[in-house]
Amino acid sequence: MLCALLTAGWSVATLGEAVAIGSGPPSELISGRSDSTISLCSTAKRRGYVPERDVCSDALTADVDGDGRLDLVLLYARPITGAGASLKAYPETLKVVRAVGGTIQARLRPTTPAPGIVAVGKVNERPGDELFVYTNWSSSGPQVLVYSFLAGTLVDSGATLNFGGDSADRSGFSCVQKPAPEIIQRDYSLIGPTIYGRWRLTTYTYVWDGATLHLGKHETTIHHGFPHGNAIRPGPGCGSLAGFG
């Protein structure tokens, strides 16, 4: 079923470059976000991957399980109900429809706006791509959770990353492979006297242990000048998707 879905003429993209899909097997697809997420979500729902009452908010392809073939990645939940103080969001489901057959999924906490995927990339020494999912928005940006394939399940890395910013706080992260796979989180807090003055920069280094991220070290320094825009995004090496890198 997945093979038919992915080879039915839909398009996928890597960093915004759309590539038309012909009749090749899943292993020949190019990983990335669907060129038409709405169409891919609609087709996934018709094929039963998304419950009828739920709304699919994101869809793309990636080799999540590391078998060399592209899997279908979906985010969906029940529609948000109410408004104002009575607004209610529902838990989001992150589902991977594996090319080899079967599905795996993880349950995300309710949040508004709905979660989305900001990056997909092979960022450690394990097979397969990691999924960077934003959730829990605040005035300075969202938090990001990292999900990996492990023993037939989707698991959370255990670390919470951040990106975005406002006039006083800015943050972002990047992924490095050498000398060892790590994720570097950088948080900037304004000291002043203006945004072009001094910022307190706290750097957190997370080290991979299998599918788990452990805090290796953190240090605080002084940064002079307004943090560059690239400093508040999912950075180099993480496989940032178009619109987030």
C-alpha positions in Angstrom: 0.0 0.0 0.0 2.8 2.5 0.9 4.6 1.7 -2.3 1.5 2.5 -4.3 1.0 5.8 -2.3 4.6 7.0 -2.8 4.7 6.1 -6.5 1.4 7.5 -7.6 2.8 10.7 -9.0 3.2 12.7 -5.8 6.3 14.9 -5.4 8.7 15.2 -2.5 11.4 17.7 -1.9 14.8 18.1 -0.2 15.5 21.7 1.0 12.8 23.0 -1.3 13.8 21.2 -4.5 10.8 19.4 -5.9 11.4 16.1 -7.6 8.6 14.3 -9.5 8.1 10.7 -8.6 7.6 8.1 -11.4 7.1 4.4 -11.0 10.3 3.6 -9.2 10.5 1.7 -6.0 10.6 3.6 -2.6 14.4 3.2 -2.4 14.7 5.6 -5.4 12.6 8.4 -3.8 14.3 11.5 -2.5 13.8 12.2 1.2 12.1 15.4 2.3 8.8 17.3 2.6 6.0 16.6 0.2 5.6 19.2 -2.6 1.9 19.1 -1.8 1.4 18.2 1.9 -2.3 18.6 1.6 -2.5 16.1 -1.3 -0.3 13.6 0.5 -2.3 13.9 3.7 -5.5 13.5 1.8 -4.3 10.4 0.1 -2.9 9.0 3.4 -6.3 9.5 5.0 -8.1 7.7 2.1 -5.8 4.8 2.6 -6.6 4.6 6.3 -3.3 5.9 7.7 -5.1 8.9 9.3 -8.3 8.4 11.3 -11.3 9.9 9.6 -12.1 12.4 12.3 -8.5 13.7 12.5 -6.7 16.4 10.6 -3.3 15.7 9.0 -1.0 18.7 9.7 2.3 17.5 8.1 3.5 14.8 5.8 6.9 13.9 4.3 9.1 11.0 3.5 12.3 9.9 5.2 14.3 6.7 5.8 13.3 6.6 9.5 14.1 2.9 10.1 17.4 2.9 8.2 16.6 0.1 5.8 17.5 2.3 2.8 13.9 2.8 1.7 11.7 5.8 2.3 9.0 5.7 4.9 5.9 7.9 5.1 5.9 10.3 8.1 2.6 11.8 9.2 1.4 14.3 11.9 -2.3 14.4 12.8 -4.8 15.0 15.5 -8.4 15.8 16.2 -9.3 19.4 15.1 -8.9 22.1 17.8 -12.3 23.0 19.3 -13.6 26.1 21.0 -12.1 29.5 21.2 -10.5 31.8 23.8 -10.6 30.3 27.3 -12.5 27.3 26.1 -10.1 26.5 23.3 -9.1 22.8 23.5 -6.2 21.1 21.6 -5.9 17.3 21.4 -2.8 15.0 21.5 -1.0 14.9 18.2 0.1 11.5 16.7 3.5 11.2 14.9 3.2 8.1 12.7 5.7 6.4 10.4 4.3 4.1 7.8 7.3 1.8 7.1 8.2 0.8 3.5 8.8 -2.7 4.8 5.2 -2.8 6.1 3.5 -1.9 9.4 3.3 1.4 11.3 4.9 2.9 14.4 3.8 6.0 16.2 4.4 8.3 19.2 1.9 10.4 21.0 2.6 14.2 21.4 1.2 16.5 24.0 -1.6 18.8 22.9 -0.4 22.2 21.7 -1.4 25.2 19.7 -0.4 25.8 17.0 -0.2 22.1 15.9 3.2 20.5 15.9 5.3 20.3 12.8 8.5 18.8 11.5 11.4 21.2 11.1 14.3 18.9 10.2 14.9 15.4 9.1 18.5 14.1 9.0 21.0 11.4 9.8 22.7 13.1 12.8 24.3 10.2 14.7 26.0 6.9 14.1 22.8 4.8 14.1 21.0 3.8 10.8 18.0 6.0 9.8 16.9 9.6 9.9 16.0 11.5 13.1 12.8 13.5 13.1 12.9 17.0 14.7 9.4 18.0 15.7 8.4 21.4 17.1 5.9 21.8 19.8 5.0 23.8 22.9 5.2 27.4 21.5 6.0 30.4 23.6 6.5 34.1 22.8 10.1 33.3 21.9 9.6 30.2 19.8 8.9 26.5 19.9 10.5 23.6 21.7 11.8 20.8 19.6 11.8 17.1 20.4 13.9 14.6 18.5 12.5 11.1 17.6 14.4 8.1 16.5 13.6 4.5 15.4 14.6 2.0 18.0 13.7 -1.7 18.2 10.5 -1.3 16.2 9.3 1.8 18.0 9.6 5.6 17.9 11.4 7.0 20.9 12.0 10.5 22.2 15.7 11.4 22.6 15.1 12.8 26.1 16.4 16.3 25.2 14.3 19.4 24.6 15.8 21.9 22.1 14.7 25.4 21.3 14.8 27.9 18.4 13.4 31.3 17.6 13.5 34.5 19.6 12.1 37.8 20.6 13.7 41.1 21.6 15.4 39.7 24.7 15.8 36.0 24.2 17.0 34.1 21.1 18.0 30.4 20.7 18.9 27.9 18.0 20.7 24.6 17.6 23.0 22.8 15.2 24.2 19.2 14.6 27.8 18.1 14.3 29.3 14.7 13.3 32.9 15.1 14.2 34.8 14.3 16.4 31.6 12.7 17.7 27.9 13.2 16.9 26.5 16.0 19.0 23.7 18.6 19.1 24.7 22.1 20.1 22.0 24.3 21.7 22.8 28.0 22.0 20.6 30.4 24.1 21.1 34.1 24.0 19.8 36.5 26.7 20.0 40.2 26.3 22.3 42.2 28.6 22.2 45.5 26.7 22.3 48.3 26.6 20.6 47.7 23.2 20.1 44.6 21.1 23.3 45.5 19.4 25.2 45.4 22.7 26.0 42.4 24.9 24.2 39.1 25.1 24.7 36.2 27.6 25.4 33.1 25.5 24.8 29.7 27.2 25.9 26.8 25.1 24.6 23.2 25.8 26.3 20.3 24.2 24.2 17.1 23.9 26.0 13.8 23.2 24.3 10.9 21.5 24.2 7.5 23.4 22.4 5.3 21.0 19.0 7.0 20.4 19.3 9.1 23.6 20.8 12.5 24.0 22.7 13.3 27.2 23.9 16.7 28.3 27.7 16.6 28.1 28.6 20.1 29.1 27.4 23.7 29.2 29.2 27.0 29.4 28.3 30.7 29.5 30.2 33.4 27.6 29.4 37.0 26.5 28.4 37.5 22.9 28.8 41.0 21.4 26.4 42.3 18.8 22.9 41.1 17.6 22.8 37.3 17.1 22.7 36.5 13.4 19.4 35.1 12.0 21.1 31.7 11.4 21.7 31.5 15.2 17.9 31.1 15.9 17.1 28.3 13.5 17.6 24.5 13.3 21.2 24.8 12.0 23.7 23.1 9.8 23.9 19.4 9.8 20.4 18.8 11.2 18.7 18.4 7.8 16.6 21.5 8.2 13.5 21.6 5.9 12.6 24.5 3.6 11.4 27.5 5.7 13.4 26.6 8.8 17.0 26.4 7.7 
